[in-house]
Amino acid sequence: MEFYNAQTLKVQEKIEYIFVLLRTVDNVPKKFFDHMTGTDGIYEIRVEVGSNIYRIFSCFDKGNIVVLFNGFQKKTQKTPKQEIELAEKLKKEYFEQRRK
């Protein structure tokens, strides 16, 4: 929620648009939502507003429930390794908590 609240209204609107796609479209275009290669079930929500690029990492739970993790503004061509590692850590913690 912190990431979302820190964004401009235009970025928030684009994030919400992609959330609507996730809820209503069976095959969301890869330009908005795609599996992160080299990860165990981490997906990225891709948000572009003007020349700014944002990513929100997520995974699936119980089939079609999308669980959101960390978000960040992408400033380089390659996704920062520490952001991927954080998403993997948050995913692990999420599923450990669900087992309790």
N, C-alpha and C positions, 0 to 999 in steps of 0.2 A: 504494500500500500504506500510505503514511503516513496518508492521510485515513481509510482503513478502520480502521487500528489505533488511531487517536485517538478513535474513536466508542465509545459505550456498547454493551454486549452486545445490548441491544434494537435499536439502530440497525443493528449488524452483522448480526443475524438477519434484519431486514427487507431489507437489501442482498442477503444471500444468497438470500432468497426470490425477489427480483426476478431475480437471476442464474439461478435455476432456471427461472423463466418464460421468460427469454431463450433458454435451451437447449432447452426442451421444447415451447413453444407457438408455432405459426406466426404468429398475430396477437396480439401482446402488447397488452393494453388501453392506450390512450393515457394513462391516469392513472399508469401505471408507466414508459412508454417512448414518447417522441415526438420527431419532427424539430423542430429549432429553426428557426423561420421566419426568413428572411433570412440563412441560413448555407448554405455549400456542403457539405452532407452531415454536419453535426454533429447528433447526437441527444443527448437528455438522459434519464438514468435518474432517475426521480422517486421519492423516498423520503419518506414522511411517518410520523412517530412522535409521537403526541400532537399538540401544537401546533407541533412542530419540523418544518421542511421542509429536505430536503437534495437536492442535485443532483450527478450525476456525468455529465460530458460524455463522449461516445464517438463512434465512427464505424464504418462497416463496411469490412472488407478481404476481398477474395476471396469475395464473395458474402455469406456468413453469419457471418463471424468478426467479433465485436464487439471493438474496440480501445478500452480505457478511457483517459481523460485525467485532467483535474482534477476534483476534487470540492470542494464547499463547502456551508456551511449558508446557506440562503436566508433573509434577514431582511427583505426588502422585496418588494412585489408584483412589481416588474420585476426581471428577471435582470440583475445587474451587467454592464455592457459589458466591463469588464476581464476578467471570467471567460470571456466568450464569445471575446474576443480571444486569451486564453491558450489556450483549446481549439483555436482555428484555427491558432495558432502551433505547438502540439504536434502537431496533425494534419499540418501541412506538414513538420515535422521528421521525423515517423515515416515518411512516404512517401518523403522524400529519402533516409533511411537504408536503406529497403528497396530502392531503386534501385542502391545501391552493391554 
